[in-house]
């Protein structure tokens, strides 16, 4: 989705295939570390909800724990972005993976010794969240530095497909481990996966640190925040995509609650993982297909259409036809998630100054993902009141997101699409 080599109109060389992309130096190591870190994160997002539901039977606590896994990190993302620009993506990601593994081991310990009260759980999930922007933004900062602009959309499709792969394995594995082994062993397994991601990212060698800056850390963080707010594309993406992510945040709580009510607690844990795994498989297809499509200049339309389909899938389909409707709705939502994500990634990377990637992407991504913790907290609060009403609110969020795509300008400030 960049100027020249993307659609083949201005270059004689064919675009690289997915297999050829994997031969780019260090890209394979980055994708492996990305896969492991997202696998661990996907396992944890379901495991923490299942843990709250089985220990306290409280959708509200489940929603707030899922909220605590994300929200604190979003608040400090400007500082994380400045740190990425100073220390480099590799060091930032490694630090987050090590801290995440330590938090998971602490969760396992407090569960085992009987200290897992609500304040302790909220404190540990908050500590986990605080370093998360280092890897979330760090990965997306490294990617455009390892591939050329001509194949950035295809690399983004490959990166997005990893989300689908981890959505297949992560929830299914988390549900299975929680059902068979219990919470503490599951948290230990997730910690090991994070440690593996740290080792994988350490294999990257061909990266460079940003030049030393004269500003103080907080000054750089504030500059990144101001840059995102003033840049029309980043500002518009933050509004529309954060609304879209409210739907996904609600689903994090809705799926295990619906399966637990339909199948019972034990079987419901496993079925929640199965449903998310099926959605992940479909999501891989959507991401890889959009990577082959010439969508330059049409990213906005692709995103809006995907958001409308998401609203229909979670409202009339998932909300009205029980577990079967939920399964069908998740498949529809997952298949359009890839095109939505690839459109977002390519627009944001193409319209961001490479020298500001760390600061700008950290703030931008955190604003984009702000809807997830809001959705989890909202769903946890609304479910005891009305399950159909919670589905309706989640659908409305995606409709508002589709309408907000109009806030993203058709062209950047230099006049390029």
C-alpha positions in Angstrom: 0.0 0.0 0.0 2.9 2.3 -0.5 3.9 4.4 -3.5 5.5 2.2 -6.0 6.4 -1.5 -5.7 3.2 -2.4 -4.0 0.9 -2.7 -7.1 3.6 -3.2 -9.6 2.7 -0.2 -11.7 6.0 1.7 -11.4 8.6 -1.0 -10.9 9.7 -3.9 -13.0 10.4 -6.1 -10.0 7.6 -8.3 -8.7 6.5 -7.9 -5.1 8.1 -10.3 -2.7 6.1 -13.4 -1.7 5.4 -14.3 1.9 8.1 -17.0 1.7 10.7 -14.5 0.3 9.8 -12.0 3.1 10.9 -14.6 5.7 14.4 -14.6 4.2 14.9 -10.9 5.1 17.6 -10.7 7.8 16.2 -10.7 11.3 12.5 -10.6 10.1 12.1 -14.3 10.9 13.4 -13.8 14.5 11.1 -10.8 15.0 8.1 -12.8 13.8 9.0 -15.7 16.0 9.3 -13.5 19.1 6.1 -11.7 18.0 4.3 -15.0 17.8 5.4 -16.2 21.2 4.6 -12.9 23.0 1.2 -12.7 21.4 0.5 -16.4 22.2 1.3 -15.7 25.8 -0.8 -12.5 25.8 -3.8 -14.3 24.2 -3.6 -17.1 26.7 -3.5 -14.7 29.6 -6.4 -12.6 28.4 -8.7 -15.6 28.5 -7.0 -17.3 31.5 -7.5 -14.2 33.8 -11.2 -14.1 32.9 -11.7 -17.8 33.5 -9.8 -17.5 36.7 -12.1 -14.8 38.0 -15.3 -16.6 36.8 -14.3 -19.9 38.4 -13.0 -18.5 41.7 -15.7 -15.8 42.3 -18.4 -16.3 39.7 -18.2 -12.5 39.1 -18.3 -11.1 35.6 -17.6 -7.7 37.1 -14.3 -8.9 38.6 -13.4 -10.6 35.3 -14.1 -7.4 33.4 -12.0 -5.3 35.8 -9.0 -7.8 35.8 -9.1 -7.7 32.0 -9.2 -3.9 32.2 -6.2 -3.8 34.5 -4.2 -5.9 32.1 -4.4 -3.1 29.5 -5.4 0.3 30.8 -2.5 1.3 33.0 0.0 0.6 30.2 -2.1 2.7 27.8 -1.8 5.7 30.2 2.0 5.6 30.3 2.5 4.8 26.6 4.0 8.2 25.8 6.9 7.5 28.2 7.2 3.9 26.8 7.5 5.4 23.3 10.3 7.7 24.3 12.1 4.8 26.0 11.8 2.8 22.8 13.4 5.6 20.7 16.2 5.9 23.2 17.0 2.2 24.0 15.8 0.6 20.7 13.0 -1.8 20.0 15.0 -5.0 20.8 16.0 -3.9 24.3 12.5 -2.5 25.0 10.8 -5.8 24.0 13.2 -7.9 25.9 12.6 -5.9 29.1 8.8 -6.2 28.7 9.0 -10.0 28.1 11.2 -10.5 31.2 8.9 -8.3 33.4 5.8 -10.1 32.1 7.2 -13.5 32.9 8.0 -12.3 36.5 4.4 -11.1 36.9 2.9 -14.4 35.8 5.1 -16.3 38.2 4.0 -13.9 41.0 0.3 -14.6 40.0 1.0 -18.4 40.2 2.6 -17.9 43.6 -0.2 -15.9 45.2 -2.7 -18.3 43.9 -0.8 -21.3 45.3 -0.3 -19.8 48.8 -3.8 -18.4 49.1 -3.1 -14.7 48.8 -5.1 -14.1 45.6 -7.5 -11.5 47.0 -9.0 -8.9 44.7 -6.6 -6.1 45.6 -3.6 -8.4 45.0 -4.9 -9.6 41.7 -5.6 -6.1 40.5 -2.1 -4.9 41.7 -0.3 -7.7 39.8 -2.3 -7.3 36.6 -1.6 -3.6 36.8 2.2 -4.2 37.1 2.0 -6.5 34.1 0.3 -3.8 32.1 2.8 -1.1 32.8 5.6 -2.5 30.6 3.3 -3.9 27.9 3.6 -0.8 25.6 7.3 -1.5 25.3 6.7 -4.7 23.3 3.4 -3.7 21.6 4.9 -0.6 20.1 8.4 -2.0 19.9 7.4 -4.8 17.5 5.6 -2.4 15.2 8.6 0.0 15.3 11.0 -2.7 14.2 8.9 -4.0 11.4 9.1 -1.0 9.0 12.8 -0.8 9.7 13.4 -4.4 8.5 11.4 -4.3 5.3 11.2 -1.8 2.4 8.2 0.4 2.0 7.2 -1.4 -1.2 6.4 -4.6 0.7 5.2 -3.0 4.0 1.6 -3.9 3.4 2.4 -7.6 2.8 4.7 -7.7 5.9 1.8 -6.1 7.9 -0.5 -8.9 6.6 2.0 -11.5 7.7 2.3 -9.7 11.1 -1.5 -9.6 11.4 -1.9 -13.2 10.5 0.2 -14.0 13.5 -2.6 -12.6 15.6 -4.9 -15.1 13.9 -2.5 -18.0 14.6 -2.2 -17.1 18.3 -5.9 -16.7 18.5 -6.2 -20.3 17.3 -3.7 -21.8 19.7 -3.8 -19.4 22.7 -7.4 -19.5 23.8 -7.7 -23.3 23.2 -4.5 -23.9 25.1 -5.5 -21.6 28.0 -8.9 -23.2 28.3 -7.5 -26.7 28.2 -4.8 -25.9 30.8 -7.2 -24.1 33.1 -9.6 -27.0 33.0 -7.0 -29.8 33.4 -4.2 -28.2 35.6 -5.7 -25.2 37.2 -4.7 -21.6 37.5 -1.1 -21.7 38.9 0.3 -24.2 36.4 -1.3 -22.3 33.6 0.2 -19.0 34.7 3.6 -20.8 34.9 3.3 -22.0 31.3 2.5 -18.5 30.1 5.5 -17.2 31.9 7.7 -19.7 30.1 6.3 -18.6 26.7 7.1 -15.0 27.6 10.7 -16.1 28.4 10.9 -17.8 25.0 9.8 -14.6 23.3 12.6 -12.7 25.1 15.2 -15.2 23.8 13.8 -14.9 20.3 13.9 -11.1 20.2 17.5 -11.3 21.5 18.5 -13.0 18.2 17.9 -9.8 16.2 21.2 -8.2 15.3 20.7 -5.8 12.4 19.0 -2.9 14.1 20.3 0.5 15.1 19.6 2.7 18.1 18.1 6.1 17.6 20.6 9.0 17.9 21.0 10.4 21.4 18.5 13.2 22.1 19.0 16.3 24.1 15.4 16.5 25.5 14.5 15.0 28.8 12.4 11.8 28.7 9.2 13.4 29.7 9.7 16.1 27.1 10.1 13.4 24.4 7.0 11.6 25.7 5.0 14.8 25.5 6.3 15.6 22.0 5.0 12.2 20.9 1.6 12.8 22.4 1.3 16.2 20.8 2.4 14.8 17.4 -0.3 12.2 17.4 -3.0 14.6 18.5 -2.0 17.1 15.8 -1.5 14.6 12.9 -5.0 14.2 11.2 -4.5 10.6 10.1 -3.3 9.4 13.5 -6.0 11.4 15.3 -8.7 10.0 13.1 -7.5 6.4 13.4 -7.4 6.8 17.2 -11.1 7.7 17.3 -12.4 5.1 14.9 -10.2 2.1 15.9 -10.7 2.7 19.6 -14.4 2.5 19.2 -14.0 -0.7 17.1 -11.9 -2.2 19.9 -14.7 -1.6 22.4 -16.4 -4.5 20.6 -13.4 -6.8 21.0 -13.0 -5.8 24.6 -16.7 -6.8 25.3 -16.2 -10.1 23.5 -13.3 -11.0 25.8 -15.8 -11.2 28.7 -18.9 -12.1 26.7 -17.5 -15.3 25.2 -16.5 -17.2 28.4 -19.7 -15.9 30.2 -22.0 -17.3 27.4 -20.2 -20.6 27.2 -20.1 -21.0 31.0 -23.9 -20.3 31.2 -24.7 -22.7 28.4 -22.3 -25.6 29.1 -21.4 -25.2 32.8 -18.1 -23.9 34.3 -15.8 -26.8 33.4 -16.9 -27.4 29.8 -17.5 -23.7 29.3 -13.8 -23.0 29.8 -12.8 -25.4 27.1 -15.6 -24.3 24.7 -14.6 -20.6 25.1 -11.1 -21.6 23.9 -12.5 -23.6 21.0 -14.7 -20.6 19.9 -11.7 -18.2 20.0 -9.5 -20.8 18.2 -12.0 -21.1 15.4 -12.2 -17.3 15.1 -8.4 -17.2 15.0 -8.3 -19.7 12.1 -10.7 -17.6 10.1 -8.7 -14.4 11.0 -5.6 -15.8 9.4 -7.4 -16.3 6.1 -8.7 -12.7 6.2 -5.2 -11.2 6.9 -3.4 -13.2 4.2 -6.0 -12.5 1.6 -6.0 -8.8 2.1 -2.2 -8.8 1.8 -2.6 -10.0 -1.8 -5.2 -7.4 -2.7 -4.2 -4.0 -4.2 -6.0 -1.8 -1.7 -3.8 1.3 -1.9 -6.0 4.4 -1.5 -9.0 2.3 -0.4 -7.9 1.5 3.2 -10.6 3.7 4.6 -13.4 2.0 2.7 -12.1 -1.5 3.7 -11.9 -0.5 7.4 -15.5 1.0 7.4 -16.9 -2.1 5.7 -15.2 -4.4 8.1 -16.6 -2.4 11.1 -20.2 -2.6 9.7 -19.9 -6.3 9.2 -18.6 -6.6 12.8 -21.6 -4.7 14.1 -24.0 -7.0 12.3 -22.2 -10.1 13.4 -22.2 -9.2 17.1 -25.7 -7.7 17.2 -28.3 -9.6 15.2 -26.2 -12.8 14.8 -24.2 -13.4 18.0 -26.7 -11.7 20.4 -29.9 -13.4 19.2 -29.0 -17.0 18.5 -27.3 -18.3 21.6 -24.0 -20.3 21.4 -24.5 -21.1 17.7 -25.0 -17.5 16.8 -22.0 -16.5 18.9 -19.8 -19.0 17.0 -21.1 -17.7 13.6 -20.7 -14.1 14.7 -17.2 -14.6 15.9 -16.2 -16.2 12.5 -17.6 -13.2 10.6 -15.9 -10.7 13.0 -12.6 -12.5 12.6 -12.6 -12.7 8.9 -13.0 -8.9 8.5 -10.6 -8.1 11.4 -7.6 -8.8 9.2 -8.5 -6.3 6.5 -9.4 -3.7 9.1 -6.0 -4.2 10.9 -3.9 -4.2 7.8 -5.6 -1.0 6.6 -4.9 0.7 9.9 -1.2 -0.5 10.1 -0.3 0.6 6.6 -1.9 4.0 6.9 -0.3 4.7 10.2 3.2 3.5 9.2 3.2 5.2 5.8 2.1 8.5 7.3 4.5 8.5 10.2 8.0 10.1 10.2 10.5 7.1 10.6 12.5 9.2 13.0 9.5 9.3 15.4 8.3 5.8 15.1 8.9 4.8 18.7 7.2 7.8 20.4 4.4 8.2 17.8 3.5 4.5 17.4 3.5 3.9 21.2 1.0 6.7 21.7 -1.0 6.0 18.6 -1.3 2.3 19.3 -2.3 2.9 22.9 -5.0 5.3 21.9 -6.2 2.8 19.2 -6.4 0.0 21.8 -8.0 2.2 24.5 -11.4 0.7 23.6 -10.4 -2.8 24.7 -10.2 -2.2 28.5 -13.2 0.1 28.2 -15.1 -2.8 26.5 -14.1 -5.3 29.1 -15.1 -3.1 32.0 -18.3 -2.1 30.3 -19.3 -5.7 29.5 -18.5 -6.9 33.1 -20.8 -4.2 34.4 -23.6 -4.7 31.9 -23.8 -8.5 31.7 -25.6 -8.9 35.2 -28.1 -6.3 34.0 -28.8 -7.6 30.5 -26.8 -10.1 28.3 -28.6 -9.0 25.1 -28.2 -5.4 26.0 -24.4 -6.0 26.3 -24.3 -7.4 22.8 -26.3 -4.4 21.6 -23.8 -2.0 23.1 -20.9 -3.8 21.6 -22.5 -3.7 18.2 -23.2 0.0 18.5 -19.6 0.7 19.2 -18.6 -0.9 15.8 -21.3 1.1 14.0 -19.9 4.3 15.6 -16.4 3.2 14.6 -17.5 2.8 10.9 -19.0 6.3 10.9 -15.8 7.7 12.5 -13.6 6.5 9.6 -14.6 9.7 7.8 -12.3 11.5 10.3 -9.3 9.8 8.6 -8.2 12.1 5.7 -8.1 10.6 2.2 -4.5 11.9 1.8 -1.7 12.8 4.1 -0.4 16.3 4.6 2.0 16.0 1.6 -0.9 15.0 -0.7 -0.1 11.3 -0.9 -2.9 8.7 -0.5 
